[in-house]
Amino acid sequence: MSLDLGLNLSRRLTLTQRLSLVFSVLLLACCGASAWLQVRSNDMREKEVIQDLSRGLAGHIARNASLMDANGLKPDALRRLFGQLMVVNPSVEVYLLDSQGRIQGHDAPAGHLQRQQVDLKPVQRLLAGEPLPILGDDPRSAGGRKVFSAAPLRVGGAEPAGYIYVVLLGEAHDELAARASANSVLRTTLWSMGLVALLGLLAGLMAFGLITRPLRRLTEAMRRFDADGAPETQPRVPRSPRGNARDEIVALEAAFAQMADRIAEQWRALTKQDQERRELVANISHDLRTPLTSLHGYLETLSLKADTLSEAERQRYLAIALAQSVKVGRLAQSLFELARLEHGIVQPALEDFSLVDLVQDVFQKFELPAEARHVRLRAGIPQRLPAVTADLGMIERVLTNLLDNAIRHTPAEGAIDVDLALRDGKVAVTVSDTGPGIPAELRESLFQRPFSAGGAHRGGGLGLLIVQRMLQLHHSQIRLVERAGSGTVFSFELPVSSVAAGNAR
């Protein structure tokens, strides 16, 4: 039950509060242990000083000639001497021990003696000069041990006949010390421990506040950050970590900032893709509406008026319907091709080929349409133009779309020029015409989708959009070149093949 209560309490506390609570408990435990060690250290130090000062007391008593004669020890003399010593210094207790440690004489009140024998090992250690303090048995306590002074008693021989054993802090000292200082020592100790604990707690709380400040800031930023909303509307997370870069919490804050940026970028990309998807549907419906309506109208006319139409009218209607169906097919193919390019399905198959030969092949394909519209095709090709590295099929489609647009927008008796030139290790391709040019309001959106979701015309058509995507796959870019006068000029560049570049060097 208590464990469940502790777990529930821990869940309700914040990290800073839990750290502060654990720190407070540990601090109190450390203060208690420190106070106990301090009291014990002071006690042992006091005993060491007293024992060192009174080390020769037992020897002085042992040298008193009145304690023994030829017949041995004189208990009455011993008792009188013990009484005199205890009157002079009530804190000492003097005992006479035989060679085995048995108590032979003392001046303890009746019933106070709790032992009849004293362990001689501490006595031997004291006589051997080992470090102080050395605690020996307290005859007036069944298990107590106190500092003492001891000296051997010899009667004619080398072996001691007994020992003088002096307890330096006896019962009288214990009673007086307990009455005089027990309360004050305890009170001083508690006050000292409380003061140290309070100061340590304040210092620890301040330290925890400083340490967990980045974590609280990060927590607040994470709460504000809503991945399901619009990230750009959320409060910005600091780009550079405030604090020591080696701090784990600061590093976590920086990592979250980077993650938030990536999520925001991905969100914007998804939003843009969703918008483009919607516009694609609008584009398809808009672009297909006119040819399908025309195709349906002419087919319906042929179906309803088949008996009343002349052969020439039927052929004309069929030709128009066929042209519209071809237009629908070409538009569907362009949309399918653009979708493959935008989704990365198509990747260029690079190879070395002659751009001069490709331009001539494309000119042959448009020779008849150009003659039909009375438009001249001209090629400006320098001598010894090196081969390029690109996808042959894609570059052919790029030139085809550019020439197709140029022919459709160039008036009769106009001209279309395709110029090739070597510039800085690349072959520059320029396609220009003598048409009316592109209006200023369409130039910025020339390579966007041709219609917005509302149906307003804004771009240059699917052909130019396909050209841009294909050249981007070649790390190139289609550019609209500004030119004085009428006409439109497009330009792009292709890299020279590595073999041709090596031969040139």
Protein Blocks (a to p, Z undefined) as FASTA:
>chain_A
ZZmmmmmmmmmpcfklmmmmmmmmmmmmmmmmmmmmmmmmmmmmmmmmmmmmmmmmmmmm
mmpmklpcfkbpcfklmmmmmmmmmmmmmmbccddddfkopafbdcbdehkambfbdcfk
lmmmmmnopacddddddfkbfkbccddddddddehiabdfbdcdddfbdfklmmmmmmmm
mmmmmmmmmmmmmmmmmmmmmmmmmmmmmmmmmmmmmmmmmmmpcfklcfklpccddfba
cdjfklmklmmmmmmmmmmmmmmmmmmmmmmmmmmmmmmmmmmmmmmmmmmmmmmmmmmm
mmmmmmmpcfklmmmmmmmmmmmmmmmmmmmmmmmmmmmmmnomaccddddddfklmmmm
mmmmmmmmmmmnopacdddddehiacddddfklmmmmmmmmmmmmmmmpcehiacddddd
deehiacdddddfbebjafklmmmmmgcfbdfkopafbebjklmmmmmmmmmnopacddd
ddehedddddddddddfklmmmmZZ
